[in-house]
Amino acid sequence: MIQLTRRERRLGISVAAALVVWSIYALVIQPMRDRVQLLGRMIPEKRSELREVQARSTEYLAFQREFDKVQERMAQQDSDFQLLPFLESLTEQHGLKAYLVRMQQQDAPAAKPGYSETIVEIGLEAIPLRHLIGFLRAMENSAVAAQVASLHIRKQTQGNGQLDATIQISGPRTVQAPVASDRSV
């Protein structure tokens, strides 16, 4: 075997130690530093995604509560409820007959099985804003499951502060599916 001098042994140990340190750095420390930098970049992105998910979750829960309220209102409604007669009586209660130009009912196609929707279009002319707001508030505060689907307001050209309005009010309701009978005669 070759005899190494003390100086050569120290040099060999130093080189071996340097290789071990470099190997530890290259195989352990550098990958950890790269991972920490990557996570440092990803954490703000993930936080913003988390805030977006939380916002959407809050929005979803609000929609779910609104849906539950509508279903509850629909369940409390009479099974033979008609939107058009209800709106006719509401316009009479708020003294809107003088402003009423048209009121017509349209049945919308069913969006979901088990539900149908009735849309009533109301045309009003030369109506003061406070009367229109009072009517809309009364409809919103009623126990009926109806909502304003669209509202178009135009200021009259005479400049007397009166408005022309077209309101579409939709009223959802549940529809009982026909029961099929299997009777053989």
Disulfide bonds with the S-S distance in Angstrom:
none
